[in-house]
Amino acid sequence: MRFTNVLALLLFLVSCHEAAKFENKESTATTTEITSPSLVVLGTVQDAGSPHIACKKNCCKDLFQNPESRRKVVSLAFVDPENEKKYLFEASPDMPSQLKLLKKLSQSDSETADGIFLSHAHIGHYTGLMYLGKEAMAAKKMPVYAMPKMKSFLEQNGPWSQLVKQENISIIPLKNEREIQVSSNLKVQPFTVPHRDEYSETVGFKIIGPNKTALFIPDIDKWEKWNSDISDEIAKVDYAFLDATFYDGNEINNRDISLIPHPFVIESMEKFDKLSNKEKQKIHFIHLNHTNPLLNRNSEQYKNVVKKGFNIAETGMIFNF
């Protein structure tokens, strides 16, 4: 066998070995077809995306010329093949491309979700609803699950109120800590968390499948401000997608970071340091600001997080549920 063929074979075997590390619980292959209930990561970036508007830092310079397809604003989806349903968690500004990926993965004829759960009224989490209006999809009574203040915000403020009046969306009210059955394979429980609630309350979600459960908290001020113990909540689930907006305070040097509080990744890792390796492996950091070095797999910070036993969510990951 020629040397070049031997080398190619070795590289193939190494790549297969690396892929096997996901242990079938998650995959970043966007060609995977989902045949059983699954949770899909559709985006991991903070509200304004990456590259970020008006950013002149190195973290964004090259991306305006050479964008990375994986850098989508935070969103998860639950795919239920048995019932031929798919549900979004967050309506991000990247919703069109996220729905395109979801259609491909779910082997669906439809590019429409069967429902959308909203956590709060910050731009990365609800403004994708604009694509449901008459200028775009002209959806018909799309179920949108929202808490009371979020519901009122949509109903009383344009252009969102137009979606309600023209029946592009149908708002289904949620209640704090009240579980709702969405399909035979999916239950969802919203719970309020402390955050900057200018227009609505903020919630995280417990996503309950037939076999697995996930915690999804993309936004929270600080773990210590919450009336629940985050470590106890992690113990109750199989996966935890947690706010990791900033790695530390050093990355923001042009704004008062006290006005945009989030748990720094270094704070979260310290808080979770005494958890068992099994518990640490549940944690997938998500909702990364454009300045966050965890967006770069080659950064020392990324390597440090993985070394300590935690995970960093990536667009395209699939979790069997």
C-alpha angles and dihedrals in degrees: 000000000000118000093243091055092049090050092049090051092051092050090050092051091048092051090050090051091052092049090051090062088079087070091215091287094100138013135185094201108118090199093065114118115220114225101163134040107297143169115226128198107224098172141000107185129106119260101280095047135223122309089042126217114266092000113150096176124113090252090071108023099089094034093068088061097034110025120196112233092213093063102095128147114265118288140136130200134202115214118200108185094175091062094029090238136132128188132196127218103208128006100236128187086251092059097119095060091037091055089048090056091044092052090053095047095045094047087230129158089214127076091197126097119232092226143351127219116205123204099190148325103278116121100254093053108049112010092090084079086082089078090063094065132095093271089063131008098355089212121200115234095322106194109244115186113210142161119246099267092041089050092051092047091056094044097047103039130066140263088024093052088062089061088057096044094048091044095239085135134027112206115220112197121235127201127211112269091352112132117224125201108224101170137345087273102039136061124170130199119191121203129184121246130186112266141131098296101186095147106007144005117271124234140182121210136230105210111203120195129177092272109008139041131208136196115217117191108155095164132034133139099228132333090237092060093059119095090224128068108245093208091055090049092050089054090059096057141054097228134021122198103195138187110268100160094145128027090206139332095269095077094066111065102148101055138050100260091199087072092058103042120185132152105269113231090239089055092049093049090051091049092049095040094106095050117110119260088253091057093045090053089061091064119094114179112222143166095060120189116232088252093054111116089211087080086070113071090199096055121110089234092057091049090047093054092049092045090055090056102259131120134229115216117236132193110263098031113142124201122194110233 
